[in-house]
Amino acid sequence: MNVVLPQYSESLVYGAILDAKTSEHASSATAMKSASDNADDLISSLELQYNRARQAAITTEITEITGGQEALKSDNN
């Protein structure tokens, strides 16, 4: 009995430590997944903003070129 009781209490403490470490790792994995998902969302949002700004610049440039071309046509007539 003198041997069993210390081993039993040691195994209880060891089990509690394992549970705490497992919980810590699970919490860390959840936090990292959340951060990764947030980064993906941010990247998608920034790509959309970039593409819209690029398209607006292209549209403006085409409008200016077309306007200049029409002005030249009017001057020639």
DRENPA-3360 file (N, C-alpha, C; in nm, 2 decimals, always signed):
BEGIN
1 = MNVVLPQY = +0.08/-0.12/+0.00/+0.00/+0.00/+0.00/+0.09/+0.13/+0.00 ~ +0.20/+0.12/+0.06/+0.29/+0.23/+0.07/+0.35/+0.27/-0.07 ~ +0.35/+0.17/-0.16/+0.41/+0.19/-0.29/+0.29/+0.24/-0.39 ~ +0.18/+0.18/-0.37/+0.07/+0.20/-0.47/+0.01/+0.34/-0.45 ~ -0.01/+0.39/-0.33/-0.06/+0.52/-0.31/+0.02/+0.64/-0.38 ~ +0.15/+0.64/-0.36/+0.23/+0.74/-0.42/+0.23/+0.73/-0.58 ~ +0.23/+0.61/-0.63/+0.22/+0.59/-0.77/+0.09/+0.64/-0.83 ~ -0.02/+0.61/-0.75/-0.15/+0.65/-0.80/-0.16/+0.81/-0.80;
9 = SESLVYGA = -0.11/+0.87/-0.69/-0.12/+1.02/-0.68/-0.03/+1.08/-0.79 ~ +0.08/+1.02/-0.82/+0.17/+1.07/-0.92/+0.10/+1.06/-1.06 ~ +0.03/+0.95/-1.08/-0.04/+0.93/-1.21/-0.15/+1.03/-1.23 ~ -0.22/+1.06/-1.12/-0.32/+1.17/-1.12/-0.26/+1.30/-1.16 ~ -0.15/+1.34/-1.10/-0.09/+1.47/-1.13/-0.04/+1.47/-1.27 ~ +0.02/+1.36/-1.31/+0.07/+1.35/-1.45/-0.05/+1.36/-1.55 ~ -0.16/+1.30/-1.52/-0.28/+1.30/-1.61/-0.33/+1.45/-1.62 ~ -0.33/+1.52/-1.50/-0.37/+1.66/-1.50/-0.28/+1.74/-1.59;
17 = ILDAKTSE = -0.15/+1.72/-1.58/-0.05/+1.79/-1.66/-0.08/+1.77/-1.80 ~ -0.10/+1.64/-1.84/-0.13/+1.61/-1.98/-0.25/+1.67/-2.03 ~ -0.36/+1.68/-1.95/-0.48/+1.74/-1.99/-0.46/+1.89/-2.01 ~ -0.38/+1.95/-1.92/-0.35/+2.10/-1.94/-0.27/+2.13/-2.06 ~ -0.17/+2.04/-2.09/-0.09/+2.06/-2.21/-0.18/+2.04/-2.34 ~ -0.26/+1.94/-2.34/-0.35/+1.91/-2.45/-0.45/+2.03/-2.47 ~ -0.50/+2.08/-2.37/-0.59/+2.20/-2.38/-0.52/+2.32/-2.43 ~ -0.39/+2.34/-2.39/-0.31/+2.45/-2.44/-0.29/+2.44/-2.59;
25 = HASSATAM = -0.25/+2.32/-2.63/-0.22/+2.30/-2.77/-0.35/+2.31/-2.86 ~ -0.46/+2.26/-2.81/-0.59/+2.28/-2.88/-0.63/+2.43/-2.89 ~ -0.61/+2.50/-2.78/-0.64/+2.64/-2.78/-0.55/+2.72/-2.88 ~ -0.42/+2.68/-2.88/-0.33/+2.74/-2.97/-0.36/+2.71/-3.12 ~ -0.40/+2.59/-3.15/-0.44/+2.55/-3.28/-0.56/+2.63/-3.33 ~ -0.66/+2.64/-3.24/-0.78/+2.72/-3.27/-0.75/+2.86/-3.30 ~ -0.66/+2.92/-3.22/-0.62/+3.06/-3.24/-0.55/+3.08/-3.37 ~ -0.46/+2.99/-3.41/-0.38/+3.00/-3.53/-0.48/+2.98/-3.65;
33 = KSASDNAD = -0.58/+2.89/-3.64/-0.67/+2.87/-3.75/-0.75/+3.00/-3.77 ~ -0.79/+3.06/-3.66/-0.87/+3.18/-3.67/-0.79/+3.30/-3.73 ~ -0.66/+3.31/-3.69/-0.58/+3.41/-3.75/-0.55/+3.38/-3.90 ~ -0.54/+3.26/-3.94/-0.52/+3.23/-4.08/-0.64/+3.26/-4.16 ~ -0.76/+3.23/-4.10/-0.88/+3.26/-4.17/-0.90/+3.41/-4.19 ~ -0.87/+3.48/-4.08/-0.88/+3.63/-4.09/-0.78/+3.69/-4.19 ~ -0.66/+3.63/-4.20/-0.57/+3.67/-4.30/-0.62/+3.65/-4.44 ~ -0.68/+3.53/-4.46/-0.73/+3.50/-4.59/-0.84/+3.59/-4.63;
41 = DLISSLEL = -0.93/+3.63/-4.54/-1.04/+3.72/-4.56/-0.98/+3.86/-4.60 ~ -0.88/+3.90/-4.53/-0.81/+4.03/-4.55/-0.75/+4.03/-4.69 ~ -0.68/+3.93/-4.73/-0.62/+3.92/-4.86/-0.73/+3.93/-4.97 ~ -0.84/+3.86/-4.95/-0.94/+3.86/-5.05/-1.00/+4.00/-5.06 ~ -1.02/+4.07/-4.95/-1.07/+4.21/-4.95/-0.98/+4.30/-5.02 ~ -0.85/+4.29/-4.99/-0.75/+4.38/-5.05/-0.73/+4.35/-5.20 ~ -0.74/+4.22/-5.24/-0.73/+4.19/-5.38/-0.85/+4.25/-5.46 ~ -0.97/+4.25/-5.40/-1.09/+4.31/-5.46/-1.07/+4.46/-5.47;
49 = QYNRARQA = -1.02/+4.52/-5.36/-1.00/+4.67/-5.37/-0.90/+4.70/-5.48 ~ -0.79/+4.63/-5.49/-0.69/+4.65/-5.59/-0.74/+4.64/-5.73 ~ -0.82/+4.53/-5.75/-0.87/+4.51/-5.88/-0.97/+4.62/-5.92 ~ -1.05/+4.66/-5.83/-1.15/+4.77/-5.86/-1.07/+4.90/-5.89 ~ -0.97/+4.93/-5.81/-0.89/+5.05/-5.84/-0.82/+5.04/-5.98 ~ -0.77/+4.93/-6.01/-0.70/+4.91/-6.14/-0.80/+4.92/-6.25 ~ -0.92/+4.86/-6.24/-1.02/+4.87/-6.34/-1.06/+5.02/-6.36 ~ -1.08/+5.09/-6.25/-1.12/+5.23/-6.26/-1.01/+5.31/-6.33;
57 = AITTEITE = -0.88/+5.28/-6.30/-0.78/+5.35/-6.37/-0.78/+5.32/-6.52 ~ -0.80/+5.20/-6.56/-0.81/+5.16/-6.70/-0.92/+5.23/-6.77 ~ -1.04/+5.23/-6.70/-1.16/+5.29/-6.76/-1.13/+5.44/-6.78 ~ -1.07/+5.50/-6.68/-1.04/+5.65/-6.69/-0.95/+5.67/-6.81 ~ -0.85/+5.59/-6.82/-0.75/+5.61/-6.93/-0.82/+5.59/-7.07 ~ -0.90/+5.48/-7.08/-0.97/+5.46/-7.21/-1.06/+5.58/-7.24 ~ -1.13/+5.63/-7.14/-1.22/+5.74/-7.16/-1.14/+5.86/-7.21 ~ -1.03/+5.89/-7.15/-0.94/+6.00/-7.19/-0.89/+5.99/-7.33;
65 = ITGGQEAL = -0.85/+5.87/-7.36/-0.80/+5.84/-7.50/-0.91/+5.86/-7.60 ~ -1.03/+5.80/-7.57/-1.15/+5.82/-7.66/-1.19/+5.96/-7.67 ~ -1.19/+6.03/-7.56/-1.22/+6.18/-7.56/-1.12/+6.26/-7.65 ~ -1.00/+6.23/-7.63/-0.89/+6.29/-7.72/-0.91/+6.26/-7.86 ~ -0.94/+6.14/-7.89/-0.96/+6.10/-8.03/-1.08/+6.17/-8.09 ~ -1.19/+6.18/-8.02/-1.31/+6.25/-8.06/-1.28/+6.40/-8.08 ~ -1.20/+6.46/-8.00/-1.16/+6.60/-8.01/-1.08/+6.62/-8.14 ~ -0.99/+6.53/-8.17/-0.91/+6.54/-8.29/-0.99/+6.52/-8.41;
73 = KSDNN = -1.09/+6.43/-8.41/-1.18/+6.42/-8.52/-1.26/+6.55/-8.54 ~ -1.30/+6.61/-8.44/-1.38/+6.73/-8.45/-1.30/+6.85/-8.50 ~ -1.17/+6.85/-8.47/-1.08/+6.96/-8.52/-1.05/+6.94/-8.67 ~ -1.04/+6.81/-8.71/-1.01/+6.79/-8.85/-1.13/+6.82/-8.94 ~ -1.25/+6.82/-8.89/-1.37/+6.85/-8.98/-1.40/+6.99/-8.99;
% end
